[in-house]
Amino acid sequence: MSTQFYGGQAVIEGVMMRGRKAMSIAVRNAQGTIIVHEEPLTARIYTRKWGQWPFVRGLAMLWDALGLGMRALMWSADVAMQEDDAEEQVEFSGPVAWTTIATSLAFAVAVFFLLPTFASRWFAGYFEHNPYLDAVAEGGIRLILFVVYLWAISFLPDIRRVFGYHGAEHKTINAYEAGDALNAPSVQKHSVQHVRCGTSFLLYVLVISIVLFAPLTFAGIEYAWLALVLRFVSRLLLVPLVAAISYEIIRFSANHAGNPLMRLLIAPGLLLQRITTREPDDSMVECAIAALLPVLAADGRVAATTETGPADQAGEESAGATAALSN
């Protein structure tokens, strides 16, 4: 039986967690009440055996970021601003939701795909359009933009709170993996960093894309505009492959974290998490616990109580944690 992994991401004033059978979002509203939303994971990539195949399972992580993650963010924003303590049944659908997702994706494509492609092309022009220099410059520019973007938004007060919830999500997963009680004092003892964090995953994606994209400069095509179009399209088409490879690497390195070579591989992602995580307060940790417990209960691993201690895992699959999608 395959290992079951748990993970999630920070949202507005809360945390989203997911397991094999369900996802859960816990958000603290303006009155200080934690509102929890649960729903089963019914997409085929979660329910079919092929969804757990190596290199295929990494696509589930990509879907978590683009699908569950974006919709969870919108739901959390609605709950955080609601005017009463009642749980609002917000649907993860509709034209406003999908327009928001489309706009966010368009921004990401423009900044992290189009801009590096054009900038590297311009840069390579000073070196007789050397295709190898062009490819490396594209990847380097993309990586720099990503780090600078994270660093810049980390100064925004609202984003700093999201990064605090990101830290709470990591602490809670770390406490669960260690077999500690899932309550605020116990969880607060753990680190805000996690080897399977979504920040690390994205860093792997950016680095691996440099290698995979390098041969695809289309420098031999006569028309420059056509070469740029083919180059841009090839990048988009290869994103699932890059994500699949990145997930397998991060999963393998995390499962062998005691190896000195693996520690070197993990170190850059942990360093980058210093930007995307903050030490949470107890109220943030309580949200993360409230999000994780229903997911564990859905998988039959723990009773839904915040005073739970180490889970009895005899006869069960070993527990771990996927990368957290905070993006």
C-alpha positions as semicolon CSV with decimal commas, in nm:
position;residue;x (nm);y (nm);z (nm)
1;M;0,000;0,000;0,000
2;S;0,138;0,340;-0,091
3;T;0,232;0,600;0,164
4;Q;-0,033;0,861;0,238
5;F;0,092;1,218;0,244
6;Y;-0,077;1,522;0,397
7;G;-0,023;1,886;0,317
8;G;-0,195;2,206;0,220
9;Q;-0,146;2,578;0,188
10;A;-0,211;2,906;0,362
11;V;-0,519;3,104;0,261
12;I;-0,671;3,434;0,374
13;E;-0,691;3,418;0,756
14;G;-0,670;3,041;0,751
15;V;-0,530;2,716;0,617
16;M;-0,637;2,457;0,361
17;M;-0,540;2,092;0,414
18;R;-0,592;1,789;0,192
19;G;-0,550;1,416;0,222
20;R;-0,647;1,120;0,009
21;K;-1,023;1,146;0,044
22;A;-1,106;1,502;0,143
23;M;-0,992;1,860;0,169
24;S;-1,071;2,103;0,449
25;I;-1,039;2,478;0,491
26;A;-1,043;2,649;0,832
27;V;-1,075;3,028;0,828
28;R;-1,116;3,273;1,117
29;N;-1,384;3,532;1,040
30;A;-1,403;3,892;1,157
31;Q;-1,574;3,785;1,482
32;G;-1,291;3,547;1,570
33;T;-1,486;3,229;1,496
34;I;-1,318;2,951;1,301
35;I;-1,534;2,846;1,007
36;V;-1,452;2,505;0,860
37;H;-1,550;2,386;0,515
38;E;-1,501;2,024;0,409
39;E;-1,555;1,852;0,078
40;P;-1,457;1,517;-0,073
41;L;-1,190;1,495;-0,340
42;T;-1,374;1,348;-0,636
43;A;-1,150;1,438;-0,931
44;R;-1,018;1,128;-1,105
45;I;-0,660;1,223;-1,035
46;Y;-0,741;1,169;-0,666
47;T;-0,976;0,869;-0,688
48;R;-0,810;0,648;-0,952
49;K;-0,507;0,427;-0,895
50;W;-0,325;0,586;-1,187
51;G;-0,335;0,914;-0,994
52;Q;-0,076;0,765;-0,755
53;W;0,162;0,650;-1,026
54;P;0,511;0,807;-1,022
55;F;0,527;1,122;-1,237
56;V;0,147;1,125;-1,262
57;R;0,098;1,208;-0,892
58;G;0,299;1,527;-0,939
59;L;0,019;1,656;-1,161
60;A;-0,215;1,636;-0,861
61;M;0,012;1,882;-0,686
62;L;-0,005;2,113;-0,986
63;W;-0,384;2,086;-0,982
64;D;-0,384;2,162;-0,609
65;A;-0,210;2,490;-0,682
66;L;-0,416;2,589;-0,984
67;G;-0,751;2,441;-0,886
68;L;-0,807;2,377;-0,516
69;G;-0,564;2,646;-0,409
70;M;-0,718;2,930;-0,607
71;R;-1,073;2,835;-0,512
72;A;-0,976;2,795;-0,147
73;L;-0,824;3,143;-0,150
74;M;-1,146;3,294;-0,284
75;W;-1,361;3,109;-0,031
76;S;-1,135;3,214;0,255
77;A;-1,153;3,578;0,149
78;D;-1,534;3,564;0,155
79;V;-1,542;3,401;0,501
80;A;-1,280;3,634;0,649
81;M;-1,501;3,932;0,561
82;Q;-1,840;3,785;0,653
83;E;-2,049;3,984;0,895
84;D;-2,187;3,707;1,117
85;D;-2,076;3,377;1,268
86;A;-2,287;3,158;1,040
87;E;-2,100;2,938;0,795
88;E;-2,165;3,070;0,449
89;Q;-2,207;2,806;0,180
90;V;-1,982;2,964;-0,076
91;E;-1,965;2,772;-0,403
92;F;-1,625;2,719;-0,565
93;S;-1,760;2,807;-0,907
94;G;-1,923;3,077;-1,115
95;P;-1,807;3,344;-1,357
96;V;-1,644;3,564;-1,089
97;A;-1,442;3,270;-0,957
98;W;-1,318;3,156;-1,295
99;T;-1,250;3,513;-1,410
100;T;-1,032;3,564;-1,103
101;I;-0,845;3,242;-1,172
102;A;-0,800;3,330;-1,539
103;T;-0,668;3,677;-1,453
104;S;-0,422;3,534;-1,201
105;L;-0,297;3,277;-1,450
106;A;-0,260;3,542;-1,720
107;F;-0,049;3,752;-1,483
108;A;0,170;3,452;-1,396
109;V;0,217;3,362;-1,763
110;A;0,306;3,720;-1,855
111;V;0,558;3,770;-1,572
112;F;0,717;3,426;-1,546
113;F;0,695;3,304;-1,907
114;L;0,665;3,589;-2,157
115;L;0,892;3,841;-1,984
116;P;1,189;3,600;-1,936
117;T;1,153;3,474;-2,293
118;F;1,168;3,823;-2,448
119;A;1,431;3,948;-2,202
120;S;1,668;3,656;-2,266
121;R;1,622;3,698;-2,640
122;W;1,722;4,061;-2,611
123;F;2,018;3,972;-2,386
124;A;2,144;3,700;-2,622
125;G;2,141;3,952;-2,905
126;Y;2,456;4,105;-2,759
127;F;2,630;3,767;-2,798
128;E;2,527;3,684;-3,155
129;H;2,215;3,507;-3,028
130;N;2,404;3,219;-2,877
131;P;2,124;2,961;-2,817
132;Y;2,281;2,812;-2,503
133;L;2,341;3,149;-2,342
134;D;1,988;3,245;-2,443
135;A;1,840;2,938;-2,269
136;V;2,043;2,980;-1,950
137;A;1,962;3,351;-1,936
138;E;1,591;3,277;-1,972
139;G;1,596;3,035;-1,681
140;G;1,809;3,264;-1,469
141;I;1,581;3,563;-1,530
142;R;1,277;3,354;-1,444
143;L;1,436;3,238;-1,119
144;I;1,541;3,590;-1,021
145;L;1,193;3,726;-1,094
146;F;1,039;3,457;-0,874
147;V;1,265;3,528;-0,577
148;V;1,232;3,906;-0,612
149;Y;0,852;3,875;-0,638
150;L;0,833;3,671;-0,316
151;W;1,068;3,911;-0,139
152;A;0,871;4,218;-0,251
153;I;0,527;4,092;-0,149
154;S;0,662;3,974;0,188
155;F;0,661;4,338;0,301
156;L;0,283;4,371;0,254
157;P;0,101;4,339;0,591
158;D;-0,172;4,111;0,452
159;I;0,082;3,884;0,285
160;R;0,286;3,867;0,604
161;R;-0,024;3,729;0,777
162;V;-0,067;3,472;0,500
163;F;0,296;3,373;0,548
164;G;0,221;3,338;0,921
165;Y;-0,056;3,091;0,837
166;H;0,193;2,918;0,606
167;G;0,419;2,873;0,908
168;A;0,124;2,742;1,109
169;E;0,047;2,487;0,838
170;H;0,407;2,362;0,843
171;K;0,420;2,344;1,222
172;T;0,098;2,141;1,232
173;I;0,214;1,893;0,969
174;N;0,549;1,861;1,146
175;A;0,374;1,794;1,478
176;Y;0,152;1,529;1,320
177;E;0,448;1,357;1,156
178;A;0,632;1,358;1,489
179;G;0,332;1,195;1,660
180;D;0,279;1,493;1,894
181;A;-0,053;1,616;2,024
182;L;-0,241;1,847;1,790
183;N;-0,292;2,145;2,018
184;A;-0,139;2,492;2,004
185;P;0,132;2,453;2,277
186;S;0,253;2,125;2,128
187;V;0,243;2,241;1,765
188;Q;0,425;2,567;1,842
189;K;0,736;2,370;1,940
190;H;0,792;2,266;1,580
191;S;0,964;2,435;1,286
192;V;0,797;2,664;1,034
193;Q;1,001;2,494;0,762
194;H;0,911;2,171;0,585
195;V;1,110;1,977;0,329
196;R;0,806;1,921;0,107
197;C;0,691;2,282;0,102
198;G;0,530;2,417;-0,212
199;T;0,790;2,695;-0,217
200;S;1,061;2,430;-0,252
201;F;0,853;2,258;-0,518
202;L;0,834;2,577;-0,724
203;L;1,208;2,628;-0,686
204;Y;1,267;2,279;-0,827
205;V;1,029;2,359;-1,113
206;L;1,226;2,670;-1,203
207;V;1,566;2,498;-1,189
208;I;1,456;2,187;-1,381
209;S;1,289;2,402;-1,646
210;I;1,630;2,554;-1,725
211;V;1,757;2,208;-1,822
212;L;1,448;2,095;-2,012
213;F;1,389;2,423;-2,193
214;A;1,753;2,475;-2,294
215;P;1,741;2,274;-2,621
216;L;1,418;2,445;-2,728
217;T;1,539;2,787;-2,841
218;F;1,432;2,739;-3,207
219;A;1,731;2,952;-3,303
220;G;1,750;2,801;-3,651
221;I;1,408;2,929;-3,759
222;E;1,431;3,214;-4,008
223;Y;1,143;3,420;-3,870
224;A;1,216;3,558;-3,522
225;W;0,850;3,601;-3,435
226;L;0,775;3,236;-3,515
227;A;1,072;3,120;-3,304
228;L;0,938;3,321;-3,010
229;V;0,587;3,178;-3,049
230;L;0,716;2,819;-3,067
231;R;0,943;2,882;-2,772
232;F;0,660;3,020;-2,559
233;V;0,418;2,738;-2,655
234;S;0,680;2,471;-2,585
235;R;0,731;2,611;-2,234
236;L;0,362;2,595;-2,153
237;L;0,326;2,242;-2,291
238;L;0,620;2,118;-2,086
239;V;0,497;2,260;-1,754
240;P;0,317;1,934;-1,655
241;L;0,632;1,733;-1,729
242;V;0,848;1,973;-1,527
243;A;0,599;1,957;-1,238
244;A;0,594;1,576;-1,248
245;I;0,973;1,550;-1,236
246;S;0,999;1,816;-0,965
247;Y;0,751;1,634;-0,744
248;E;0,937;1,304;-0,770
249;I;1,266;1,476;-0,683
250;I;1,123;1,662;-0,383
251;R;0,951;1,345;-0,262
252;F;1,268;1,137;-0,295
253;S;1,495;1,398;-0,137
254;A;1,256;1,447;0,157
255;N;1,235;1,072;0,219
256;H;1,617;1,056;0,228
257;A;1,677;1,382;0,413
258;G;1,945;1,221;0,630
259;N;2,173;1,175;0,332
260;P;2,436;1,455;0,311
261;L;2,382;1,494;-0,063
262;M;2,007;1,518;-0,014
263;R;2,054;1,780;0,256
264;L;2,243;1,991;0,005
265;L;1,960;1,946;-0,245
266;I;1,698;2,044;0,011
267;A;1,888;2,343;0,155
268;P;1,798;2,606;-0,112
269;G;1,426;2,537;-0,071
270;L;1,448;2,565;0,308
271;L;1,640;2,890;0,268
272;L;1,371;3,031;0,038
273;Q;1,107;2,937;0,297
274;R;1,255;3,203;0,523
275;I;1,076;3,448;0,294
276;T;0,745;3,263;0,262
277;T;0,694;3,161;0,626
278;R;0,657;3,356;0,950
279;E;0,626;3,243;1,310
280;P;0,248;3,211;1,368
281;D;0,054;3,309;1,677
282;D;-0,166;3,056;1,857
283;S;-0,480;3,165;1,673
284;M;-0,315;3,081;1,341
285;V;-0,203;2,742;1,469
286;E;-0,558;2,670;1,588
287;C;-0,684;2,728;1,233
288;A;-0,424;2,491;1,090
289;I;-0,522;2,222;1,342
290;A;-0,890;2,274;1,267
291;A;-0,817;2,224;0,896
292;L;-0,608;1,910;0,941
293;L;-0,834;1,718;1,179
294;P;-1,128;1,665;0,938
295;V;-0,886;1,545;0,670
296;L;-0,733;1,292;0,909
297;A;-1,079;1,183;1,022
298;A;-1,189;1,131;0,661
299;D;-0,897;0,892;0,615
300;G;-0,981;0,715;0,942
301;R;-0,657;0,818;1,110
302;V;-0,766;1,027;1,407
303;A;-1,079;1,135;1,593
304;A;-1,186;1,492;1,529
305;T;-1,056;1,649;1,851
306;T;-0,800;1,923;1,908
307;E;-0,667;1,739;2,213
308;T;-0,554;1,438;2,014
309;G;-0,222;1,280;2,096
310;P;-0,003;1,047;1,891
311;A;-0,213;0,850;1,645
312;D;-0,219;0,470;1,657
313;Q;-0,090;0,382;1,314
314;A;-0,049;0,007;1,363
315;G;-0,152;-0,160;1,041
316;E;-0,188;0,172;0,865
317;E;0,016;0,337;0,597
318;S;0,296;0,554;0,732
319;A;0,213;0,924;0,749
320;G;0,400;1,211;0,593
321;A;0,337;1,548;0,438
322;T;0,332;1,689;0,089
323;A;0,452;2,034;-0,003
324;A;0,242;2,311;0,137
325;L;0,091;2,537;-0,159
326;S;0,139;2,889;-0,043
327;N;0,215;3,047;-0,305
